[in-house]
């Protein structure tokens, strides 16, 4: 089997190994009870359940004849078996099975331009990860009796790109045959490529600090579900946990504890971990709003007020949610510090894409400052959008200065600026990240004016919704079920607002980059994040990779439950979606609409 390096990275955790694996269950227990051989149940693929093909438990009379375990049944049940997300091209899965041991998976010839040592090392590491994933997928007890057949993967490197970008070619073709690889893999042919090139999650670590061990587990989950973007909402008014070598005061004034800081060398190690698993990390330094704690050192060091309204009370007079903080756009020292922060961050992160935030600016905060009102009077300004425009233009200049040798593309959230002052954010320069409601026609001009967009509508893919308020008692939002995320037709959503012609043009031209589920962390930390993210985001992953028919969840539910089971085997702790019995007697439980 030959694979490009990027294909090997994609296969690492993104698909189960596409071998059709049979399992022979042998009990190693000496305890009294029911042995596997005495257990009189088998599993049969039922093609016409309400949810599509699913495996159903059936009693074996007299406990005679072969019995098929659930994990074996699902591999050949339906057009996609256990594949998640399902491939977008040709899928042909053999109906016969062979035993397979992960020990028989071997790395063959690796062809690399210029025999590049770094790429060779990456390939070896990626293959080791793949072996580990296969080993977890086929537990030791299920590998007994496997034969001496080998699956050899030969890798052909076509270029020396080491990092995932939005231009990375994630397509692959996997072909195996009984004759070529007997007796390891039976006839499999898969042609696959993602429908959208941007498929990710936004995760906030500023409101509650999340250790790297938990972030690595999140990367494992993204990789396992073929999601390629980790948008890291790294800073906010709550805290500034990134350690800046040029401006260490930001962490000193802006962190909860000296133990809750992300150090540059730790971040580099984390980025390598993510990249090796096919995930790109995009940092966000949110500004000018959501910039409070960390910035308050300015006056003490003779730099003036770098941020206004920091921790101001009552918060509702100055910002959307506490604690408040919004950068001072008429203090030149604000831009000097911002430039240094950009430099430090781009020395650590990739410098092709950067999220600049830009949402929820409070004019009330700025108007509460005498500096601001004096500036408006001197400049005969009656609209603070002019000042915001100056800030955005200057901030982009500082970002570009921090990346002198590489063109960098900024991303900004939808805001009042994207609604009525887009002259400050031209489409040739910016990607707009839409968090407005999916039915909000305020975004129509964005679609019509040739912007590239990412969709993260707050009424459909906000994962933190529905867990109750963290302040006060009123809570008007509901939890988004996996069906809601799965059913989000990105192209159809744009068509509903701007018409089919615009929607189709955006998709075909690539201006519709893709989507991103959002997990804001007011009530999330490393201990409870898995169950709030997974498996709902797995459902969204299939939407973004496969783009299933609009409104349809047929063929999804049984495979999603199996996907959850495989994530558990890989050390991830997803929420449960149904009573366990329903997974084993599919077709007898209540339907959903």
N, C-alpha and C positions, 0 to 999 in steps of 0.2 A: 504494500500500500504506500503510495506517495502522497505527501502533504507539504504545502507551503508552511513556513514557520508560523504565519498568522493563523493558518488553519489549525495548526497544532495548539496554539494558544487558545483558539476558540474552543477546541475540543476539550481543553482542560477544564473540566467541571461544567462546561456549557451544555453539553449533551452527555447522557450516559454513554458509555462505550457502546457502539452500535452492534456489538456482537449479540447474537441470539443465544442466550445462556440458559441451559437447563440446570436444575438443582436437584441434588439427591440429598434428602434430609436424613441425617443420622443422629440419633440422640446419644450424647456423651454422658448423660446423667445416670447415676446409679441410684437416685432417689426413687422411691415408690411413686406410682402414679400412672398416667397414660403415656405410653411410648408413642413416638411418631408413627411407627409401623402399625400400632393398634388403633390409631385415630382414624375413624371411618369416613373421612370427608375428602372430597376432591373439588376442584374448581373448573368451571366450564364457561367459556366466553359466550355470553348472550348478546347478540347483535342488536336486538330491538328493544332495549329498555328505553324509558323516557329520556334518559340522558345519553343515549347512544350506546355503543358497545361497552360492556362491563362484564367483569368476572363474577360469577355467582356460585356460592357454595352449594354442593349437592351431596346427599348421603350415598355412600357406596354399600349396597346390600351385601351382607356377608363379609364385608371388608376384604373383598377379593378384587384382583386386577390392579392396574397401575393407578396411582393417585397423583394428581397434578397440584403442586402448591400454588398459592395465590401469586407469588412473585414470578412464577413461571408462566402462569396463565396470562397475565397482563402483557407479557412481552409480545405475544402474537395476537392479542385481542384488538380488533378494529384496524382501521387503515394506518394508524400511527403507533400502535402498541403503547409503549411506555414513554415515548419521546415527548419531551417538553422543553421549549415550545415546539409545536409541530413544524416540520420543514415546509418551505414555501414552494419547492419544486417537486420533482419526481420523488416518490417514496415507494419503494418495493421492499417488503420485509418477508423473508423466508418463513415458511410455516413449520419447518422442522428445527430442532434444537440440538446443540451439542454442549457437553461440559466444557468449562473453560476456567483456567486458573490465572490469576493476575501475574503469577510468576512466569507464565509463558508469553507475556507481552514484552516485546523487545524493541529497542531502538536500533534501527539498521543504519544505513548509509545517510550521512548528513552532508549535503552539498551546499557550500557557502561561498559566495563571491569573495575573492581575495582571502579565503580561508580565515575570515574574521573571528578572532578569539572570543570577543564579547558575545557575538551571536551564537557561536558554538556553545558557550556556557549557558546562555539563555535557553537554548534548545534542550540541553541536557536537564536543566532544572524543570522546564515545562514537561518533559517526558516523565520525570520523577513524580511530579504532581499528578499527572494522568494515571500513573501506576497506583498511586495512593488512592485516588478516587475509585479506580476499578476494584482495588482491594476492599475498600469499604462497601462498594456496591455488591460485591460477592463475598459475604462473610466466610470465614475459614471453614465452618461446618458445611457450607454449600459447595466447596471446591473439591470435596473428596471424590475420588474416582476420575478426576480429570486426566486426560491423556497427554501424550507428549507433543501434540500439535503446537505450533508457535504462530503468533501474530506479530509480524515484523513490520514496523512503521519506518519507511524511508522518508526523510524530510529534504525538500528542495527549497533553498532560500533564494528568493528572486530579487530582494533588495536588502539594504542594510539598515532599514528603519527599525529603531529599537522601541519606539513609543507608539501607543495607540493614539490615533487622531481621528477626526471626523471623516477623513478621507481613506482610512484604513479599509481595505477590501476584506470583508468578513465572509464572503461566499466560499463555499467548498463543495466538493464532490467526493462522496465516499462510496467506493465500489469494492465489494468482496464477493468471492464465489466459492462454492463448495469444492470445486476442482482445484482452485488456486490455494486455498487455505485449509482444506480439509485436514483434520476434523475439528478445527477451532470454530469457524464462523460459517453459518449457512447463508444462502443467497441474500445479500443486502445491497440495495442501491439507493442512495440519497443524494439529491441535488438541492442545495439550500443556500439561501441568502436572506438577510433581513429586509423587511419592507421599509424600515426607518433606520437611519444611521445613528440617531441620538436616542438612547434608551436607558433611562436612569432613575436615580432617586436623589432627592435633596434631603440631606440629613443635617440637623442643627446640633452643634455641640457647644454653643455659647450659653444657652439657658441652663443646661445641665451638662457637666463635663462627662465625656465618655472615654474610658481608657482605650489604648491602642489594641489591647487583646480583644476587646469587643468590636472595635472597628474592623479588625482583620476578619472576624467572624461575619460581619456584614459584607465584606468584600467576597468572602466565600459564597455567601448567599447570592450576591449579584452574579458572580461567575457561573454558579450552578444553574441560574435561570436565564443566561445569555443577555444579561444587562451589562452595558459597556461603559456607563457613566456613573461616577460617584461625585455629585455636586456637594461640596463640603461647605456648609454655612458655618464658617469658622469664627466669625466675630459678630457681635451685636452690642446693644447698649448694656446688656447684662454683664458681659465679661469680654476680655480680650486675651484669650488663652494662647495665642501665637507668640512665641518669643522672638522679638526683633533684636538683632545684634546692633543695629544702628540706633534704635529707639527702645532700649530695654525698659524705660519707664512705663511703656504701654502694658507690659505684663505685671510690673510691680504694682501699678495702680489699678489694673484691670482684671486681676484674677482672684478667685475665691481662696486659693491656697497655693503655696509654693510647690505643692505636689500635683497641682492641676494645671500644668503648662505643657504645651506641645513644643518640644525642642526641635530645631532644624534637623539635626542628625536623626532623630527618631522619625521625623516626617519623611526624610529621604528613604529610610528603610521601609516605611509603610508604603510609599509610592512604588518602590520596586516590587513589593509584595503584590500590590494591586495590578501593576503593569504586567507582571508575570502571569496573572490570571485573566488577562484580557480586559481589564477595567481601567479607564482613564479617570484621574482625579482632577476636578476643576474647583479651585478655591474661590470663595466669595469673601470680599472685604466690603461689607454693606456700608454705604454712604450716599448722601450726607446724613440721612436719618439713621436710627438704630446704631448710633455711635456715641456712647456715653462713657461708661466706666473704662478707664484706661487713658482717656483724653484729658482728665482734669488736672494733670500735672503742669499745664502750660503757665498758669499765673505764677505758680511757685518758682518757676525757672525763668521768669521774665519774658515769656512768649505770648502773654495775653491769653484770652479765652480761646482755646482751640475748639472747644465744643460748648454749646449753650444748653441750658435747661437740664444739666446733668442731675439726675435723681430729684428733679423738681416735683413739688407737691402743691396742690393735688394734681396727680399725673394727667387727669383727663383734660386739664387746661393746656397741656403742652405736648402730649403725644397720644398714640393709640393705646399703648399698654405700658405699664411700668417695667423697669425704670426708664426714665426718659434720657434723651441725649441726641443732639443734632449738631453737626459740624458748623463752625462759624465761617461762612463763605467770604467774609471781607477781611479776614486775618490772613496775611500772606504766610505766616508761620504754619497755619493749618496745611497749606499745600506743600510746604517743605517737609513736614512730618509725613504727610501722605505719600510723597514721593519716595522717602526713605523706606516706608513700609512696603511700597510696591517693589522696590529694589530687593529688599530682603525676601519677600515672598517669591519673587521670580527667580531668585538664586536657588530656591528649593523646588518650586513647582514648575511644570511645563509652561512655556511662555507663548503658546499659540492662542489660548483662550483664557479669559479671566472674567469672573462675574463681579460686576461693580455694584450690585444691589440697586439702590435708587427708588425704593418704594416707600410709601407712607410718610412722605415729607409733611411736617406740620408747619403751616404758615404762622400759626398762633405762637409757636416757640420762637421763631425768628422775630415776629412783631413785638414780643416781650422784651427784646434787647434794644437798649438805647443806641448801641452801635449800628444796628440794622436800620432803625427808623431814621437816624441821622443820615446814613448813606442814601436812603431812598429820597430824602428831602434834597440832598445835594445834587443827586442825579435825576431829579424830577421823575422818579419812577413811581408808578402807581400799581405795578403788578410784580409781585415777588417772583414770578416766573422768570423775569429778566435776571434776577440774582441767581436763581437756581441754574439757569442756562450758563451763566458765567462759571458757576461751580463745576458743572458737568464738563464744559469745554476744557477748563484748566485741569481737572482731575484726569481726563483722557490724555492730555498732553503729558502729565507726569507719569501715567502708566506707559505711554510710548517711550518716554525717555528712559524708563527702567528696562526696556527691551529694545535696545538700539539696533540689534542685528537681526531681529526676527519680527515680522509683522504680527501684531497681536490683535485679536478680535475681542472686543468687550461685549458682555451680555448685561442687559438691564431688565428689571422687572417692569411690568405695566404699572403706570402711575398717571398722575395728572399731566406729567410731561408727555408721555406717549399719547395722551388723549388730545392735547391742544397745543403742544409746543415741540412738535417732532423736528423742527428745523435745527434743534440742538443735538439731535441724534439721527443723522442721516442713514438711510438703509444700506448704503455701501460700506458703512463703518460698523454698524451695530446689529447684534442679534437681540430680539425682544422676547423676553420670557413672560408668557401670558399666564397670570394667576387669577384673572377675572373669571367670573362665572361663564360656563360654556355657552349660555344663551345671551350673553351681554353683547349688544351690537356696537358698543364703544370700540371694539377691536376691529371693526370692519375696515376703517382706513389703514390700519396696519397691514391687513391682508392685501388690500388693493394697491398699496404703495411699495410693493416689492421688498418688504422686509423679510428676512429669515426669522422663523419663529420656533419656539419650543412651547408646548402646551402643558400647563400644570393647573388646570382649572380647580378653584377651591371648592366647587360644589360636586366634584367627581373624584378627585385623586388626592385629597388631603387626608392622609392616614391618621392624623392626630385628632380628627373630629369625632365627636360622639362619646367621649370618655368623661364628660362632665366638666364644669368650669373649674379653673384653678384659682379664681378670685370671684367673690360674689356667689350668687345662687342661680342666676339666669344663664341658660345655655340653649341656644336655638338651633345648633347644628346637629346633624345625625351622623352616625357611623356609616362609612362607605363599605358595603359588603363586597366580596370578591366579584359578584355578578356585576356591580356597578362599574368597577374598574375594568373588567373584561369587556364590557359592552361599549366602552368609549371609542366610538368610530371617529378618529381624528379628522379624516377627510370629510366625512359627513357633517361633523360639527362646523367646519369652516363653510361648507356648502349651505348650511342652514342660515348663516349670517351673510355671506357674500356671494352665494350662488355656486352652482356646480362648475362653471367654467373657471372661476378663480380657484376653487378648491383643487380641481384637477391640475391646473397649471402649477400651483404651489407644490403639489406632490411630485409631479413629473420633473419639475425643474430642481427639486431638492430644497426649495425654500422652506417647506414644512420639514424641519429637521427631525422631529419626533416628539416624545413626551417624557415627563418626569413625574413620578409620584413624590409627594412631599411629606416628610415627617418632622414637624416642629416639636421641640423637646420641652415644652412647659411641664409636661407630666411624663417624660420619657428619660430613661437613663440606660446604662449598660445592662441592668438586671431585667428590665421588662420590654426592651426594644424588639426582641425577636418576635414575640407573639403579636405585637402591634403592626409589625411590618409584613411578616410572612404568615400564611401563604397568599395573602391578598395581593402583594406585589408580584408574586409568581403569576397570578392571573393577568396582571397588567403587562408582565413581560411577554406573555404569548400575544397579547394585543399588539405590542410594539414590534415584535419580531415577525409574527405571522399575519397580522391584520385579518382576523377571521370575519366572516360575514356579519354585517351590522346587526346588533341585537341578539345574536345567536350564542348560546352557551352549550349547544349540543356538541357532543364528543369531548367536552372539557372536564366535566366534574369528576368522573372516575380517574382520569389521568392526573388531575390536580391533587386528588387525595393521595395517589401513589407518589407524586412529586413531593408532597409533604413528608411521606415516609422516608424517602431517600435523603431529604434534607436533615431529618433527625439522625440518620446514620452518619452524616457528615458533621455532627456536632452543633447543628443549628436547632433552635427551639421554637418552631412555629406554633401558632394557635391551632386548635382542633376545629374542624368544620362540621362534624356530624357524629352521631353515636357510632362507636366502633362496629357494632353489629351491622349497621347499614352498609358499611364497606364490604362486608362479607356476604350479604344477602341482597345485593343490589337489585332493584326492581320492586322490592316489597315495602320500601319506605315512602313517605309522602313525597310527592313531586313539589318542585318549586316553579314559580312563574317569573 
